[in-house]
Amino acid sequence: MKRFAFLLAILSANHAQADMDACYRATCRVHANGHAGTGCVYAKDAENYYVLTNAHVVDGADEVLVTLTDKREFKARIVGADKRTDVAVVKIQATDLPAVKVDTNGVFVQRNGSRAYELSVGNTYNYEANDLTAIVPEIGTGGFRRIAVQRQPDTRIHFVRADGKVAILIYDRVEKVTCWILYETDGLVEDAVVLPGTTEDNVYYTVARTINGSTKRYREKWALESEAIGAARTILTDSTYVWTGASSATITGLSHLEGETVTVWANSKDLGTYTVAMTAVQVVALMEDRACVEIEVTAVLP
C-alpha cells in the first residue's frame, strides 16, 4: 500500500486535485493485449487526462486504448504501474467538450479538437455533418477547450481555444451567414458562460491576467451592443471599470489593473491611453463625474 500511496501522491502533486465524486462519474474501459479492465479519470492538466486502472491490464502492453462513456476511444500512454498493488496510471489526450444544441441541430468538436461541425438530419433522414471551420481551417489552431452558445441579439458560438484566445462563430443557417472572428486580450481566456438576458444574452469570460507580476483571474462580462455606440457610458475594450465621483483629474480604484496600459472614455470621447500606477491614473481634461477605464482589446477577422 505504500507504493500505491506514493503513486497517488506524485499524481496529486503534479496535476489537478482529485475529485472522487467526479472520478466516480468519469469511469471508462481500458483495453490492452486482449485484456480489458475498468478505469476512472483521476486528474487532468492542460494537455492530458490521467486514468487509474489495474496494472495487470496494461502489463507488457504494446498499445493501450481507453474508451470513455461517450464511446470515444483514445490511445493511452502508461505513466506508471505497481504490480504488487495492481494499480496503474495511464494518460490520454482528450477534449472534454460536449456537443451543444443550436435550434434543431447539434454543434460538436471533432476528435482532434481543431474542427467544429454542425450535425443535422438530411433529406434522406440520414445524419449530415457540415464543417463549420471549412472557410477558415486554421481557426481551431491549438484545439478548442470550451463552447458557449449565445442566441441574442444573434447566434454567436464562443469556442475557447487552448492558447487563451476565443474563436467566435457568427452563424445564421437560414440567411447562410458563417463568419469567424478571433478574439484575444491581455491575458488568457479559460472559460465562457452565457446566461439569458432581456434584449441580449449575458456573456461572461473567465480571464487569467498577469497583474503587477501576479496571475489573477477575473469573471468579465461582455458589454451590450447598446453600451458600445459612443454614448456617455461607452465600453469598447476589456476589464472595464466604471468610475464615478466628483469631477477630478485622478481616477482611483484601479488596483485590479495595476501596471496595465488602459484607455479612458469620458466626456463622450476617447481620452487616450494611460498607465495605472498606485491604483490610479491621472487624466487630462476630465470634465465629467463618470469615466470608463478599460484594457485594450484585439478582435480580428481571420
N, C-alpha and C positions, 0 to 999 in steps of 0.2 A: 504493500500500500504506500510505502514511502516513495517509490518510483512514480506511482500514479499521481500522488500529491505534488511531486516535483514537476512532473509534466504539466499539470494544470497550472501550477504557479508560474511556469515560464510562459504559458499561453496567455494568462491573465495579465502578466507584466508587460507583454509586448502588443497586446491587442485590446479590443473593447472589453469592458467588464461583462462577465457572463450574466445573462438574464435567464434564469432557469424556466420561468413561465414561457418566454419566447422560445427557449431551446425545445421545450416540450412540443410547442406548436409547429416548429420547423423540422419535423422528422423527415428522413429521406432513406433511400436504399443505396447501398454501396455494393458494387459488383467488381470482382477481380478473380482471374484464373478459374472461372467456372463457379466460384463461391459467391454467395450473396449474404448480406447482413444489414441490420438496421443501423442508421446513424442519426445524429442530430446536429444541427448547426449551433455551434457553441459561441462563436465570436466572429468579428469581422474587422478589417482595416480598410484603407482606401481602395485596395485592389482586390482583396480576396475574402472569401468566406471560409471559416475553419470548421471542420466536421469531426466529431468524435464517433468512433466506430470500434469494432473488435480487431485486435491485432492479427488473429488467425485468418481473418477475411482477406487482408491485404498482404500477408506474409509472402515474400518472394514474387510478388505480382509484377508483371511487365507493364500492365496497364490497369488503371483503376478508374471506374466510372461511377459517378454519383447521379442518381435520378431524384429530382425534387418532387414534391407532391403535385405540382402543376404539370408533371410529365416532362419537364425539360431535363436534358441529360448533359453532363459536363465531364470532361476528363479531369482527373484529380491527381495531385502530386502528394506523395507521402511526406509529412513533416517529421514524424517520429512515431515509434511504436515500442511498447513494453510487453513482451511475450508473457512475462510472469503474471501480470495483472490482466493480460489480454485486452489492452487498451491501445488504440492508435489514433493519431490525428492526421487528417488529410486536408488539403486546401483546394478550393476551386475558384476560378474567376467567373463571376456570375453577376448579372444585373438583377436587382430585386424589384424591377418596375412592373407593376400590374398594368393590364390594359385599361383604358378609360373609354367611357361611352360618350359619343357626340351624336346627338339625335338618335337615329336608329342604327348607327354604325359604331364600330369599335376602332380605336386607335391603339396600336401597340408598337413596341420597340423590338426590332429583330434581335436574334440571339447575340450577335456581336456587339450590340449596344449602340451602333452608329447610324442606323437607318430606322425611319419611322414609317409605318404602313397603316392604311385605313382598310378595315375588313368590312365587307358588305355582302349582301346576297344579290347575285346577278339575276338576269332574266330567266336563266335556266334553273334557278333555285340552287345554284352551287355557290360556294363561298368564293369571293374575289378579293384579292389583295392589291391595293393601289399604293405604290411607293410615293409617299408624300415628300421624300427628300430627293426625288429624282432630278428636280430642276437645280438643286444645289447639293450635290452628293457630299461635299466636304463640310456641310453644316453640322454634322454629327461627330466631327473630329474629337477623338478622346473618349467618346461614348456619352450617352445620356444617362443620368442618375435619378432624376425625378421628373414627374409630369403633373401639371395642374391645368385644368380647363377653365377658361373664362368665357362666359356667354354674353355678357353685356359690357359695353354697347355693341360689340360684335364678337364673333368667335375667335379667340386667341388661345393657342395652346402653348404653354410655357414648358420648354424642355430644359431642365437644368443640366449642364454639362459637367464632366469630371474636372475640367480646368477652371471651374468657377464662373464661366460665362453662361448666358441663357440664350438659347435659340428659340425665338418666338415665331410661331406659325399663325399668320392671319389667314383664316380659312372660311370660305363660303362655297359650299358644294353647288348650290343652286345657281349662283352667279359666276361659278367657275373661277373663283379667286383663290390663288395659292401664293402667298408671299412670305418669305422668311426675313426676319430681322435679327441680327446678332447684337445682344446687349452685353456690355461689360462695364464694370465700375472699379473704383479704387478699393478692391477687396475681392473676396471670393463668395459668390452666391452658393449656398449649401442646400437650400430648400425653397419651395414655393407653395403657397396655400391660397386658395380662392374661396371667399365667403360671399354669400348673396348680399346685394346692396339694393338701394331703391331705384336709382336710374342707371347705375353702373355697378358691376361687381367690385368687391374689395379684394385687391391683390396684395399679398404680403410676401416679401422675400426675407429669408434668414441670411444675413451677410456677415462674414468674418472679415474684420478690418484690422489693420495694424495701426494703432493709435498711440503716438508717443512711445513707440518701441514695444508695446504690448498688444497681443491679439485679443480683440473684443468682438463679441457677436451681438448684432442688433436685429430686431424684427422691424423691418422698414416697409411702410405702406406706399403703394403706388398712388400718385396724385390722380384725382379725377380729371377728365378732359376739361371740365368747367373751371378747374383750378390752374390751367396752363394756357390761358388765352390772352395774357398781357394785362390783367386787371391789377388792382392794388395788391392783392394776395396772389402771387404767381409762383408756381412750383415747376421748375424746368429741369432740375438736377436732383442729386441724391442726398439721402440722410438729412432731410430738411429740418431745420429748427425755426419755428416762427417766434420771433422776439416781439414782445410788446412792452411798452414803458414810456416814460416821458421822453420827448424829443431830445436825442443826445447823439454825440459822435461815437460813443462807446456802446457796443453790443456785447452783453455778457451772457453767461450761462452756457458756454460752448465747450465744456470740459470733454464731452464725447467726441469733439473734433480737434482736440489739442494737437498743434503742429501741422494740421492739414491746410492745404490751399482751398479756399472756398469762394463762392460767388455770393454776392449780396443783391437782393432785389428789393427796392424800396422806391418811394416817390414815383411809383408806376413805371419804373425802368430799371435796367441793369446798371448797378453802380460799380461793376468791375470785380476784380479778384483781390483777396486779402489772405494773410496767413494768421491762423489762430495762435495767439500767444497768451499764456496765463489766463486761459479760458475766455478770451475776449478778442474782438477786433476793433480797430479804430477806423471809422468810415467817414469819408469826406462827403460833405453836403447831404447828410441825412436830415430830411425835413419833416419826416412823419414819425408817428409813435409806434409803427409796426414795420418789421422787415423780415424777409425770408433768407436764411443763411443755409447754403447747400454745397455739398461736394459736387464737383463737375462730373458729368456722365458722358458716356460714349454709346451711341446706337448707330449701327452701320448696316447698310444693305449689302449682303454678301455677294 
